Amino acid sequence: MKIWAVLLCCGLFCGCSSDEIVLTADNGISGIAAVKGQKIVWSLPENPSTGYTWNINAKTLDKAEFEVIENKFVQPQNPMPGKGGERLYKIKLLTKGKILVEGKYFRQWEKFDREKDKFFATTIYVE
């Protein structure tokens, strides 16, 4: 039910004619509708000084093709020791199909714990 609500909201409010759709980790497990040629951007708070970073993986669920065009950490305008920034992860949708993007926010030397660590999973339905 939640997936369909997100799909409906995307279609009605995000304006699938828009060049970019911006998502956050707050989207949790969701699905979105998009069109070939659009860019999907995840804007995620990250603080590598604490050891916590985003591990993001994208894969096709059928014959969909995409390109990762950005995966970088952006420091705040006034960087201070211990102050976090933002992880920008952007893909461009090249063909129709389904794509799954999953992100996990944890310390890479520790085992990921779904109960305490942040995560998201987004299925993109490309028309």
C-alpha positions as CSV (number, residue, x, y, z in Angstrom):
1,M,0.0,0.0,0.0
2,K,2.8,2.4,0.9
3,I,4.5,1.8,-2.4
4,W,1.4,2.7,-4.4
5,A,1.0,5.9,-2.3
6,V,4.5,6.9,-3.1
7,L,4.0,6.1,-6.8
8,L,0.8,8.1,-6.9
9,C,2.5,11.1,-5.1
10,C,5.4,11.0,-7.5
11,G,3.1,11.0,-10.5
12,L,0.9,13.8,-9.2
13,F,3.3,16.0,-7.3
14,C,6.9,15.3,-8.3
15,G,5.9,15.9,-11.9
16,C,7.5,13.1,-13.8
17,S,8.3,15.6,-16.5
18,S,10.9,17.0,-14.0
19,D,14.5,16.4,-14.9
20,E,15.4,15.3,-11.3
21,I,13.7,13.5,-8.5
22,V,15.3,14.1,-5.1
23,L,15.0,11.6,-2.3
24,T,16.3,11.3,1.3
25,A,16.9,8.4,3.6
26,D,13.5,9.2,5.2
27,N,11.9,7.6,2.2
28,G,12.7,4.2,3.8
29,I,11.4,1.3,1.7
30,S,9.5,2.8,-1.2
31,G,8.8,2.7,-4.9
32,I,8.8,5.6,-7.4
33,A,7.7,6.1,-10.9
34,A,10.1,7.8,-13.3
35,V,10.7,8.2,-17.0
36,K,13.7,7.3,-19.2
37,G,16.2,10.2,-19.2
38,Q,15.3,11.4,-15.7
39,K,17.9,11.6,-12.9
40,I,17.2,10.3,-9.4
41,V,19.2,12.0,-6.6
42,W,19.6,10.8,-3.0
43,S,20.6,13.6,-0.6
44,L,21.8,11.8,2.6
45,P,23.4,13.2,5.8
46,E,26.8,11.7,6.4
47,N,29.5,12.1,9.0
48,P,32.6,10.2,8.1
49,S,34.5,11.7,11.1
50,T,32.4,9.3,13.3
51,G,33.1,6.4,11.0
52,Y,29.5,6.3,9.6
53,T,29.3,6.4,5.8
54,W,26.7,5.4,3.3
55,N,27.2,2.1,1.3
56,I,25.0,2.4,-1.7
57,N,24.3,-0.3,-4.3
58,A,22.2,-0.1,-7.4
59,K,21.2,-3.0,-9.6
60,T,18.7,-3.7,-12.3
61,L,15.8,-6.0,-11.6
62,D,15.2,-6.7,-15.3
63,K,16.7,-5.2,-18.5
64,A,16.7,-1.6,-17.3
65,E,19.9,0.4,-17.8
66,F,21.2,3.2,-15.7
67,E,24.4,5.2,-15.1
68,V,25.8,6.3,-11.8
69,I,26.7,9.9,-12.6
70,E,27.6,11.1,-9.1
71,N,28.6,9.6,-5.8
72,K,30.4,12.1,-3.6
73,F,30.6,13.6,-0.1
74,V,29.9,17.3,0.2
75,Q,31.3,19.1,3.2
76,P,29.3,21.9,4.8
77,Q,30.0,25.5,3.9
78,N,31.6,26.1,7.3
79,P,33.4,22.9,8.0
80,M,34.4,22.2,11.6
81,P,36.0,19.1,13.1
82,G,33.3,16.5,13.7
83,K,30.7,18.2,11.7
84,G,29.0,16.1,9.1
85,G,28.1,16.8,5.5
86,E,26.0,15.3,2.8
87,R,26.4,12.3,0.5
88,L,25.0,12.9,-3.0
89,Y,24.2,9.8,-5.1
90,K,22.8,10.4,-8.5
91,I,21.8,8.0,-11.3
92,K,20.5,8.6,-14.8
93,L,17.8,6.3,-16.1
94,L,18.7,5.1,-19.6
95,T,16.0,2.5,-20.5
96,K,12.6,1.3,-19.3
97,G,12.4,-1.3,-16.5
98,K,13.0,-1.7,-12.8
99,I,16.0,-0.7,-10.7
100,L,16.6,-1.3,-7.0
101,V,18.8,1.1,-5.1
102,E,19.7,0.2,-1.5
103,G,21.7,2.2,1.0
104,K,23.1,1.3,4.4
105,Y,24.5,3.9,6.8
106,F,26.9,2.2,9.2
107,R,30.6,1.8,10.2
108,Q,32.1,-0.3,7.6
109,W,34.2,-2.3,10.1
110,E,31.1,-3.3,12.1
111,K,28.4,-5.6,11.0
112,F,25.3,-3.8,9.6
113,D,22.4,-4.0,12.1
114,R,19.0,-3.3,10.6
115,E,17.6,-2.5,14.0
116,K,19.9,0.3,14.8
117,D,21.5,1.5,11.6
118,K,19.8,3.6,8.9
119,F,18.9,2.1,5.6
120,F,16.7,2.7,2.6
121,A,15.5,0.6,-0.4
122,T,14.0,2.3,-3.4
123,T,12.5,0.5,-6.4
124,I,12.4,2.7,-9.5
125,Y,9.8,1.9,-12.1
126,V,11.1,3.5,-15.3
127,E,8.6,4.1,-18.2
